[in-house]
Amino acid sequence: MVVVERVESLAKSGIKSIPKEYIRPKEELESINDVFLEEKKEDGPQVPTIDLQDIESEDQAIREKCIEELKKVASDWGVMHLINHGIPVDLMERVKKSGEEFFRLPVEEKEKYANDQATGKIQGYGSKLANNASGQLEWEDYFFHLVYPEDKRDLSLWPKTPSDYIEATSEYAKCLRLLATKVFKALSIGLGLEPDRLEKEVGGLEELLLQMKINYYPICPQPELALGVEAHTDVSALTFILHNMVPGLQLFYEGKWVIAKCVPDSIVMHIGDTLEILSNGKYKSILHRGLVNKEKVRVSWAVFCEPPKDKIVLKPLPEMVSVESPAKFPPRTFAQHIEHKLFRNEQEELVSEKKEELVSEKKD
């Protein structure tokens, strides 16, 4: 098993400058700014907030207005702050408290849960291993595990400390699964489909997997040179994110990087590649990345709602394809889609791809 130096250990070692593997390429550095100054900006586009209070209202007109707003933001941004989402705030706080307590354990204690990517053991405590020619690394450690369906979990891999971790995380996963169904229904209706269509297409109650990744971004002595997570789009159908109210998430919108402000008691939701493919690009999977800072540790809890790896072929739904709007994506299983993304220079291609999309959209 490869011994990996944890970013937390590096951050606590007292270094004043970061190792070269963490320094981003020159063309990227031009756009990395102070996260706290960025968050204070009031001008320019802001990540929208969607109130889900009326998503299942008895009143058809009120319900349709909520669905229309969700559809609009999913088509334009592909990311939003959800409020009145139905998940108890005290449960969200328990999830955050137990995750933070786990990361406060000594590194050697956390190492007992280490994953081993070389042998395919991806669940557990980890740090990114360089997987590209430049040997680029990210300023984060993480804990990754499948949280739903319950019969597919492996609780032996879950933290035993703190004692509330398993109960709080399990309860949160159940609540998120219900929220996912509500969102899938609304997004299906937004495309003119039967309400249960999108959820069926991604595996339904039996097969849709919820994978949690707790991202731990230590204080960084040179945040202007590093990224917590490099620019990417999520492969999932939907991603739901909690955070500890320290800013860091940035979205690539209309050719510029926009910081997501911290909205109390909200959940950030991304549309992932899976829904972008099924909708033939009508819903957007937005390019995003994570900034770090030298003042505060940032922690986020991302839950990826993913279809099964090999059972379903993802391709644009027939209703989304026409002579005027031909299929933009070839048929691939979820596993093939992930592989396709890994085996290209994702960073550069995705940024240029998204820029090309913006140019063509402005022409249309």
PADO-314551 format. One record per residue (C-alpha): residue number from 1; residue in three letters; x, y, z. Coordinates in Angstrom, 2 decimals, always signed. Layout:
<nodes>
NODE;NUM;ala;X;Y;Z .
...
</nodes>
This chain:
<nodes>
NODE;1;met;+0.00;+0.00;+0.00 .
NODE;2;val;+1.35;+3.41;-1.00 .
NODE;3;val;+2.09;+5.71;+1.94 .
NODE;4;val;+0.55;+9.09;+1.16 .
NODE;5;glu;+1.50;+12.32;+2.88 .
NODE;6;arg;-1.71;+13.94;+4.07 .
NODE;7;val;-2.27;+17.59;+3.21 .
NODE;8;glu;-3.28;+18.20;+6.84 .
NODE;9;ser;+0.18;+17.00;+8.02 .
NODE;10;leu;+1.85;+19.22;+5.45 .
NODE;11;ala;-0.23;+22.23;+6.53 .
NODE;12;lys;+0.59;+21.65;+10.21 .
NODE;13;ser;+4.32;+21.16;+9.59 .
NODE;14;gly;+4.89;+24.93;+9.56 .
NODE;15;ile;+5.88;+25.24;+5.90 .
NODE;16;lys;+5.81;+28.78;+4.49 .
NODE;17;ser;+5.71;+27.75;+0.85 .
NODE;18;ile;+3.85;+24.83;-0.71 .
NODE;19;pro;+5.56;+21.97;-2.60 .
NODE;20;lys;+5.68;+22.44;-6.38 .
NODE;21;glu;+3.22;+19.57;-7.02 .
NODE;22;tyr;+0.48;+21.75;-5.49 .
NODE;23;ile;+1.24;+24.86;-7.57 .
NODE;24;arg;-1.27;+25.32;-10.40 .
NODE;25;pro;-0.21;+26.00;-14.01 .
NODE;26;lys;+0.52;+29.63;-14.91 .
NODE;27;glu;-2.65;+30.13;-17.00 .
NODE;28;glu;-4.78;+29.03;-14.04 .
NODE;29;leu;-3.00;+31.20;-11.47 .
NODE;30;glu;-4.24;+34.37;-13.17 .
NODE;31;ser;-7.81;+33.60;-12.04 .
NODE;32;ile;-7.14;+32.49;-8.43 .
NODE;33;asn;-8.01;+35.34;-6.06 .
NODE;34;asp;-8.62;+35.89;-2.34 .
NODE;35;val;-11.76;+33.92;-1.50 .
NODE;36;phe;-12.97;+36.28;+1.25 .
NODE;37;leu;-12.65;+39.35;-0.99 .
NODE;38;glu;-14.40;+37.49;-3.81 .
NODE;39;glu;-17.28;+36.55;-1.50 .
NODE;40;lys;-17.84;+40.20;-0.54 .
NODE;41;lys;-18.39;+41.28;-4.15 .
NODE;42;glu;-21.94;+42.41;-4.81 .
NODE;43;asp;-21.58;+43.14;-8.51 .
NODE;44;gly;-21.78;+40.54;-11.26 .
NODE;45;pro;-23.77;+37.29;-11.38 .
NODE;46;gln;-24.64;+35.48;-8.13 .
NODE;47;val;-25.52;+31.80;-7.69 .
NODE;48;pro;-29.36;+31.72;-7.53 .
NODE;49;thr;-31.36;+30.60;-4.49 .
NODE;50;ile;-34.36;+28.33;-5.06 .
NODE;51;asp;-37.10;+28.06;-2.42 .
NODE;52;leu;-38.55;+24.53;-2.49 .
NODE;53;gln;-41.39;+25.37;-0.08 .
NODE;54;asp;-44.01;+25.00;-2.84 .
NODE;55;ile;-42.51;+22.16;-4.89 .
NODE;56;glu;-45.34;+19.81;-3.87 .
NODE;57;ser;-48.05;+22.43;-3.22 .
NODE;58;glu;-51.69;+21.35;-3.61 .
NODE;59;asp;-52.24;+24.54;-5.58 .
NODE;60;gln;-51.29;+23.75;-9.18 .
NODE;61;ala;-50.37;+27.33;-10.15 .
NODE;62;ile;-48.09;+27.75;-7.11 .
NODE;63;arg;-46.49;+24.33;-7.69 .
NODE;64;glu;-45.90;+25.04;-11.39 .
NODE;65;lys;-44.26;+28.40;-10.59 .
NODE;66;cys;-41.77;+26.65;-8.23 .
NODE;67;ile;-41.02;+23.96;-10.86 .
NODE;68;glu;-40.53;+26.62;-13.54 .
NODE;69;glu;-38.01;+28.51;-11.36 .
NODE;70;leu;-36.09;+25.29;-10.66 .
NODE;71;lys;-36.07;+24.40;-14.37 .
NODE;72;lys;-34.84;+27.88;-15.34 .
NODE;73;val;-31.87;+27.76;-12.95 .
NODE;74;ala;-31.06;+24.13;-13.88 .
NODE;75;ser;-30.97;+25.21;-17.54 .
NODE;76;asp;-29.02;+28.42;-17.02 .
NODE;77;trp;-26.62;+27.75;-14.11 .
NODE;78;gly;-26.90;+24.06;-13.23 .
NODE;79;val;-26.18;+24.98;-9.59 .
NODE;80;met;-28.24;+26.64;-6.86 .
NODE;81;his;-28.71;+27.18;-3.12 .
NODE;82;leu;-31.79;+25.23;-1.97 .
NODE;83;ile;-33.78;+26.64;+0.94 .
NODE;84;asn;-36.90;+25.17;+2.61 .
NODE;85;his;-35.64;+21.83;+1.33 .
NODE;86;gly;-37.32;+19.82;+4.07 .
NODE;87;ile;-34.17;+18.48;+5.76 .
NODE;88;pro;-34.10;+19.41;+9.47 .
NODE;89;val;-31.41;+21.98;+10.23 .
NODE;90;asp;-30.50;+20.19;+13.48 .
NODE;91;leu;-29.80;+16.99;+11.48 .
NODE;92;met;-27.56;+18.93;+9.07 .
NODE;93;glu;-25.71;+20.36;+12.08 .
NODE;94;arg;-25.24;+16.85;+13.55 .
NODE;95;val;-23.79;+15.63;+10.24 .
NODE;96;lys;-21.38;+18.56;+10.14 .
NODE;97;lys;-20.41;+18.25;+13.81 .
NODE;98;ser;-19.65;+14.53;+13.54 .
NODE;99;gly;-17.68;+14.96;+10.30 .
NODE;100;glu;-15.63;+17.78;+11.76 .
NODE;101;glu;-14.98;+15.75;+14.92 .
NODE;102;phe;-13.71;+12.86;+12.79 .
NODE;103;phe;-11.29;+15.18;+10.98 .
NODE;104;arg;-10.12;+16.58;+14.33 .
NODE;105;leu;-8.79;+13.12;+15.25 .
NODE;106;pro;-5.01;+12.70;+14.95 .
NODE;107;val;-3.91;+11.76;+11.41 .
NODE;108;glu;-2.65;+8.35;+12.63 .
NODE;109;glu;-6.16;+7.63;+14.00 .
NODE;110;lys;-7.74;+8.58;+10.66 .
NODE;111;glu;-5.19;+6.39;+8.84 .
NODE;112;lys;-6.98;+3.32;+10.26 .
NODE;113;tyr;-9.70;+4.15;+7.73 .
NODE;114;ala;-7.30;+4.77;+4.81 .
NODE;115;asn;-8.44;+3.79;+1.36 .
NODE;116;asp;-6.13;+2.06;-1.13 .
NODE;117;gln;-6.84;+3.25;-4.62 .
NODE;118;ala;-4.21;+0.96;-6.16 .
NODE;119;thr;-6.22;-2.11;-5.13 .
NODE;120;gly;-9.59;-0.54;-5.98 .
NODE;121;lys;-10.54;+0.11;-2.34 .
NODE;122;ile;-11.88;+3.60;-2.92 .
NODE;123;gln;-13.99;+4.02;+0.22 .
NODE;124;gly;-12.33;+5.53;+3.26 .
NODE;125;tyr;-9.88;+8.27;+4.21 .
NODE;126;gly;-7.72;+9.57;+1.39 .
NODE;127;ser;-5.86;+12.29;-0.46 .
NODE;128;lys;-5.60;+12.75;-4.20 .
NODE;129;leu;-2.81;+10.80;-5.87 .
NODE;130;ala;-1.32;+12.45;-8.94 .
NODE;131;asn;-3.01;+10.95;-11.97 .
NODE;132;asn;-1.80;+13.25;-14.69 .
NODE;133;ala;+1.45;+13.93;-16.52 .
NODE;134;ser;+2.25;+17.07;-14.53 .
NODE;135;gly;+1.84;+15.24;-11.22 .
NODE;136;gln;-0.58;+17.92;-10.05 .
NODE;137;leu;-2.03;+17.59;-6.52 .
NODE;138;glu;-4.97;+19.22;-4.73 .
NODE;139;trp;-4.93;+20.90;-1.29 .
NODE;140;glu;-7.39;+18.55;+0.42 .
NODE;141;asp;-7.87;+15.29;+2.30 .
NODE;142;tyr;-11.22;+13.53;+2.20 .
NODE;143;phe;-13.40;+10.71;+3.49 .
NODE;144;phe;-15.47;+8.85;+0.87 .
NODE;145;his;-18.16;+6.22;+1.38 .
NODE;146;leu;-21.45;+4.92;-0.01 .
NODE;147;val;-24.32;+6.03;+2.24 .
NODE;148;tyr;-27.46;+4.75;+0.43 .
NODE;149;pro;-29.18;+2.32;-0.27 .
NODE;150;glu;-28.68;+0.88;+3.19 .
NODE;151;asp;-28.22;-2.71;+1.96 .
NODE;152;lys;-25.25;-1.63;-0.19 .
NODE;153;arg;-23.37;+0.17;+2.62 .
NODE;154;asp;-20.31;-1.24;+4.34 .
NODE;155;leu;-20.54;+0.12;+7.88 .
NODE;156;ser;-17.21;-1.47;+8.80 .
NODE;157;leu;-15.58;+1.34;+6.79 .
NODE;158;trp;-17.48;+4.15;+8.53 .
NODE;159;pro;-15.89;+6.16;+11.38 .
NODE;160;lys;-16.64;+4.71;+14.83 .
NODE;161;thr;-15.63;+8.03;+16.39 .
NODE;162;pro;-17.51;+10.23;+17.05 .
NODE;163;ser;-20.32;+7.97;+18.23 .
NODE;164;asp;-23.06;+9.96;+16.42 .
NODE;165;tyr;-21.38;+9.70;+13.01 .
NODE;166;ile;-23.18;+6.58;+11.74 .
NODE;167;glu;-26.64;+7.53;+13.02 .
NODE;168;ala;-26.54;+11.16;+11.85 .
NODE;169;thr;-25.08;+10.32;+8.43 .
NODE;170;ser;-27.56;+7.45;+7.87 .
NODE;171;glu;-30.53;+9.64;+8.75 .
NODE;172;tyr;-29.25;+12.46;+6.53 .
NODE;173;ala;-28.80;+10.05;+3.59 .
NODE;174;lys;-32.44;+8.91;+3.94 .
NODE;175;cys;-33.65;+12.51;+3.95 .
NODE;176;leu;-31.51;+13.37;+0.92 .
NODE;177;arg;-32.89;+10.40;-0.98 .
NODE;178;leu;-36.43;+11.76;-0.48 .
NODE;179;leu;-35.28;+15.23;-1.55 .
NODE;180;ala;-33.67;+13.75;-4.68 .
NODE;181;thr;-37.02;+12.20;-5.66 .
NODE;182;lys;-38.77;+15.58;-5.30 .
NODE;183;val;-36.12;+17.26;-7.45 .
NODE;184;phe;-36.13;+14.51;-10.12 .
NODE;185;lys;-39.93;+14.83;-10.37 .
NODE;186;ala;-39.80;+18.60;-10.82 .
NODE;187;leu;-36.99;+18.38;-13.37 .
NODE;188;ser;-38.87;+15.67;-15.30 .
NODE;189;ile;-41.99;+17.85;-15.45 .
NODE;190;gly;-39.76;+20.75;-16.53 .
NODE;191;leu;-38.76;+18.72;-19.60 .
NODE;192;gly;-42.36;+17.78;-20.39 .
NODE;193;leu;-41.81;+14.18;-19.24 .
NODE;194;glu;-43.78;+11.94;-16.89 .
NODE;195;pro;-42.90;+12.91;-13.27 .
NODE;196;asp;-41.08;+9.63;-12.47 .
NODE;197;arg;-39.13;+9.45;-15.74 .
NODE;198;leu;-35.72;+10.90;-14.80 .
NODE;199;glu;-35.54;+8.94;-11.56 .
NODE;200;lys;-36.28;+5.69;-13.44 .
NODE;201;glu;-33.61;+6.53;-16.01 .
NODE;202;val;-30.93;+6.86;-13.31 .
NODE;203;gly;-31.76;+3.63;-11.49 .
NODE;204;gly;-34.84;+4.33;-9.38 .
NODE;205;leu;-35.14;+3.50;-5.69 .
NODE;206;glu;-33.26;+0.22;-6.02 .
NODE;207;glu;-30.21;+1.24;-8.00 .
NODE;208;leu;-29.47;+4.96;-7.55 .
NODE;209;leu;-26.39;+5.23;-5.30 .
NODE;210;leu;-25.65;+8.03;-2.86 .
NODE;211;gln;-21.91;+8.46;-2.29 .
NODE;212;met;-20.69;+10.92;+0.35 .
NODE;213;lys;-17.35;+12.69;+0.13 .
NODE;214;ile;-16.32;+14.87;+3.06 .
NODE;215;asn;-13.74;+17.32;+1.69 .
NODE;216;tyr;-11.30;+18.70;+4.26 .
NODE;217;tyr;-9.31;+21.73;+3.06 .
NODE;218;pro;-6.57;+22.65;+5.56 .
NODE;219;ile;-5.26;+26.20;+5.93 .
NODE;220;cys;-2.85;+26.86;+3.03 .
NODE;221;pro;+0.20;+29.15;+3.40 .
NODE;222;gln;-0.01;+30.18;-0.30 .
NODE;223;pro;-3.67;+29.95;-1.29 .
NODE;224;glu;-3.08;+32.08;-4.39 .
NODE;225;leu;-1.03;+29.22;-5.87 .
NODE;226;ala;-3.19;+26.20;-5.05 .
NODE;227;leu;-6.66;+24.73;-5.48 .
NODE;228;gly;-8.59;+22.54;-3.06 .
NODE;229;val;-10.26;+20.81;-6.00 .
NODE;230;glu;-9.33;+21.50;-9.61 .
NODE;231;ala;-11.92;+22.54;-12.20 .
NODE;232;his;-14.32;+19.72;-13.07 .
NODE;233;thr;-17.96;+18.88;-13.68 .
NODE;234;asp;-19.68;+16.27;-11.51 .
NODE;235;val;-20.38;+12.93;-13.19 .
NODE;236;ser;-23.44;+12.37;-10.96 .
NODE;237;ala;-27.12;+12.97;-11.75 .
NODE;238;leu;-27.43;+15.39;-8.81 .
NODE;239;thr;-24.96;+16.49;-6.12 .
NODE;240;phe;-26.04;+17.93;-2.75 .
NODE;241;ile;-23.48;+19.88;-0.70 .
NODE;242;leu;-23.29;+21.08;+2.91 .
NODE;243;his;-20.36;+23.21;+4.11 .
NODE;244;asn;-19.05;+24.80;+7.28 .
NODE;245;met;-19.89;+28.36;+6.09 .
NODE;246;val;-16.34;+29.03;+4.86 .
NODE;247;pro;-16.46;+30.14;+1.20 .
NODE;248;gly;-14.51;+28.28;-1.49 .
NODE;249;leu;-16.84;+26.92;-4.16 .
NODE;250;gln;-16.38;+28.69;-7.51 .
NODE;251;leu;-18.50;+28.26;-10.63 .
NODE;252;phe;-17.47;+28.98;-14.22 .
NODE;253;tyr;-20.41;+31.05;-15.45 .
NODE;254;glu;-20.53;+33.11;-18.65 .
NODE;255;gly;-16.77;+32.90;-19.06 .
NODE;256;lys;-15.87;+34.02;-15.52 .
NODE;257;trp;-15.24;+32.36;-12.15 .
NODE;258;val;-18.01;+33.27;-9.67 .
NODE;259;ile;-17.73;+32.51;-5.95 .
NODE;260;ala;-20.78;+30.96;-4.25 .
NODE;261;lys;-21.76;+33.00;-1.21 .
NODE;262;cys;-22.56;+31.13;+2.02 .
NODE;263;val;-26.34;+30.92;+2.56 .
NODE;264;pro;-27.28;+29.76;+6.10 .
NODE;265;asp;-29.22;+26.46;+6.39 .
NODE;266;ser;-29.17;+25.95;+2.62 .
NODE;267;ile;-27.97;+22.98;+0.60 .
NODE;268;val;-26.02;+23.62;-2.59 .
NODE;269;met;-27.29;+21.46;-5.46 .
NODE;270;his;-25.46;+20.74;-8.72 .
NODE;271;ile;-26.91;+19.21;-11.86 .
NODE;272;gly;-24.35;+16.55;-12.88 .
NODE;273;asp;-23.24;+15.19;-16.26 .
NODE;274;thr;-25.79;+12.34;-16.05 .
NODE;275;leu;-28.76;+14.74;-16.20 .
NODE;276;glu;-27.03;+16.94;-18.77 .
NODE;277;ile;-26.71;+13.85;-21.01 .
NODE;278;leu;-30.30;+12.61;-20.47 .
NODE;279;ser;-31.70;+16.11;-21.15 .
NODE;280;asn;-29.41;+16.49;-24.21 .
NODE;281;gly;-27.84;+19.59;-22.70 .
NODE;282;lys;-31.08;+21.31;-21.67 .
NODE;283;tyr;-29.93;+21.04;-18.05 .
NODE;284;lys;-26.35;+22.19;-17.42 .
NODE;285;ser;-23.53;+20.46;-15.55 .
NODE;286;ile;-21.45;+23.49;-14.56 .
NODE;287;leu;-17.67;+23.57;-14.35 .
NODE;288;his;-16.59;+24.31;-10.77 .
NODE;289;arg;-13.56;+24.22;-8.48 .
NODE;290;gly;-12.60;+24.79;-4.84 .
NODE;291;leu;-10.40;+27.62;-3.55 .
NODE;292;val;-8.44;+27.46;-0.29 .
NODE;293;asn;-7.35;+30.17;+2.15 .
NODE;294;lys;-4.77;+30.88;+4.85 .
NODE;295;glu;-7.20;+31.75;+7.67 .
NODE;296;lys;-9.85;+29.05;+8.06 .
NODE;297;val;-10.18;+25.33;+7.48 .
NODE;298;arg;-12.99;+24.64;+5.01 .
NODE;299;val;-15.05;+21.44;+5.15 .
NODE;300;ser;-17.78;+20.39;+2.72 .
NODE;301;trp;-20.04;+17.33;+2.57 .
NODE;302;ala;-20.86;+16.38;-1.02 .
NODE;303;val;-23.36;+13.61;-1.72 .
NODE;304;phe;-23.32;+12.36;-5.32 .
NODE;305;cys;-26.50;+10.69;-6.60 .
NODE;306;glu;-25.15;+8.27;-9.20 .
NODE;307;pro;-26.66;+5.68;-11.54 .
NODE;308;pro;-25.30;+2.11;-11.38 .
NODE;309;lys;-21.95;+1.82;-13.18 .
NODE;310;asp;-22.78;-0.73;-15.89 .
NODE;311;lys;-26.50;-1.51;-15.88 .
NODE;312;ile;-27.76;+1.60;-17.65 .
NODE;313;val;-26.67;+3.13;-20.95 .
NODE;314;leu;-26.75;+6.90;-20.62 .
NODE;315;lys;-27.77;+8.79;-23.73 .
NODE;316;pro;-30.09;+11.68;-24.57 .
NODE;317;leu;-33.73;+10.67;-24.09 .
NODE;318;pro;-35.60;+10.25;-27.41 .
NODE;319;glu;-37.99;+13.08;-26.46 .
NODE;320;met;-35.00;+15.43;-26.12 .
NODE;321;val;-33.65;+14.71;-29.62 .
NODE;322;ser;-34.98;+16.18;-32.88 .
NODE;323;val;-33.75;+17.27;-36.31 .
NODE;324;glu;-33.14;+20.77;-34.90 .
NODE;325;ser;-31.58;+19.38;-31.72 .
NODE;326;pro;-29.59;+16.23;-32.58 .
NODE;327;ala;-28.02;+14.09;-29.82 .
NODE;328;lys;-25.01;+15.87;-28.32 .
NODE;329;phe;-23.71;+12.86;-26.40 .
NODE;330;pro;-22.84;+9.30;-27.56 .
NODE;331;pro;-24.34;+6.33;-25.64 .
NODE;332;arg;-22.12;+5.30;-22.71 .
NODE;333;thr;-22.55;+3.47;-19.44 .
NODE;334;phe;-21.79;+5.53;-16.33 .
NODE;335;ala;-18.46;+3.65;-15.99 .
NODE;336;gln;-17.55;+4.46;-19.60 .
NODE;337;his;-18.43;+8.12;-19.06 .
NODE;338;ile;-16.08;+8.30;-16.05 .
NODE;339;glu;-13.32;+6.60;-18.03 .
NODE;340;his;-13.84;+8.96;-20.95 .
NODE;341;lys;-13.37;+11.93;-18.61 .
NODE;342;leu;-10.26;+10.47;-16.99 .
NODE;343;phe;-8.49;+9.74;-20.23 .
NODE;344;arg;-8.41;+13.20;-21.64 .
NODE;345;asn;-6.80;+16.32;-20.35 .
NODE;346;glu;-9.96;+17.19;-18.51 .
NODE;347;gln;-8.81;+20.48;-17.07 .
NODE;348;glu;-8.00;+22.25;-20.33 .
NODE;349;glu;-10.59;+20.52;-22.49 .
NODE;350;leu;-13.47;+21.19;-20.12 .
NODE;351;val;-12.68;+24.87;-19.77 .
NODE;352;ser;-12.32;+25.31;-23.55 .
NODE;353;glu;-15.42;+23.15;-24.15 .
NODE;354;lys;-17.52;+25.28;-21.79 .
NODE;355;lys;-16.18;+28.45;-23.45 .
NODE;356;glu;-17.15;+27.07;-26.87 .
NODE;357;glu;-20.63;+26.28;-25.55 .
NODE;358;leu;-20.99;+29.85;-24.32 .
NODE;359;val;-19.94;+31.22;-27.72 .
NODE;360;ser;-22.37;+28.98;-29.62 .
NODE;361;glu;-25.20;+29.82;-27.18 .
NODE;362;lys;-24.65;+33.53;-27.74 .
NODE;363;lys;-24.81;+32.95;-31.51 .
NODE;364;asp;-28.11;+31.01;-31.26 .
</nodes>
